[in-house]
């Protein structure tokens, strides 16, 4: 009997267990009476308006200032930027130029039943700090969050305005660009900085508070106080960047005109009902997989646990390279759909192993060939879902507007909700789940099944027959 590879099963299971515990429970520590969250758990997940309710607030320019439509668009953009930076994707932000009003809806904070709505609203309504800096370096701020640390080049007070339009590139084709115009106070500072960085790999980064919104490279020294920011812009992304830049130099501050709480649109008990149904379904699936496929089925259950933990980790922001997300009921549906794809992947593999064993191959050969042949089918199905998830999240600049309008009408007609957070949440959890399916349902499962096959060559444990 072969000895090589036996411990791999236990190593993989231990890693999945540690990962799952950290993703679900999280990690906190107390230092000098202050609690610090190192890893967020399920209790730290911000639930969407449809599950927990939230805040409905109306903003307007402070005092008697009469804002233009462009200024309101800029103020709207900064509120969206701050919501995104906080990981609050389940939000609705509208502007009304006729009444100088901006209406914002967002969910309650995680783990709090008595949410400080006025404090959160004040944070969203304050004027943004726009800065231009050398490079994209960050440092750790007082609250433990990253803040820009590069040398300051310009502040929002040095910016006159930004707009967007089209101009010809070197090939003669029209491309969308953002035009930046500076005040007298910024012309010399910008010329000195661009002269220093021209031709180097260090960009001049543009920050909205602590959020990096653009990092254009410097090709030459720019004098005169006017600059062109080019790149792979669409009309929408060019307008967004110009609005973000303009919002840092707004001539007014926002104040709260109305504030009210929002009750959960789907009912407070909807989450518990969904979780109970999901637990029962998972238990039945686990029994079915183990009875039908035996060892591969048992491994599949472990892999599915890892996949679910991976989806939770993506929502909480466990992975440092990606922000967390608000969990809505459509987001839960995305997790369930991804788990269904994981079950499908393991069924395909289990059936392949059975077929190879029935053809007379050895156990090792059957497992190796089964995973190789099943991978193409699994890849095709999952790649399709990845593309759908990316489109729903609006990652394809140009088509995102079309899909947003189409889905907005459809979903509003069905559920009375908009797509700002609903579709994004579904796409986010679906994408995270599908990626986790590849990691746990394909690669981890193969390692575990191959390792267990070293303990015994009894084909009956893998759905075959001993001869």
HUGI-V413560 format. One record per helix or strand of 2 or more residues. SS is the DSSP state (~ for helix, > for strand). FROM is the first residue (numbers start at 1). TO is the last residue. Records with the same first field share a line. If there is no record, write none. Layout:
SS=FROM-TO, FROM-TO
This chain:
~=8-25, 42-44, 49-52, 69-85, 117-125, 156-158, 184-197, 235-247, 270-293, 295-316, 329-358, 363-392, 397-415, 419-453, 459-462
>=27-31, 34-39, 54-61, 91-96, 101-107, 130-134, 138-140, 146-148, 152-155, 159-168, 174-182, 204-208, 211-216, 226-233, 254-262
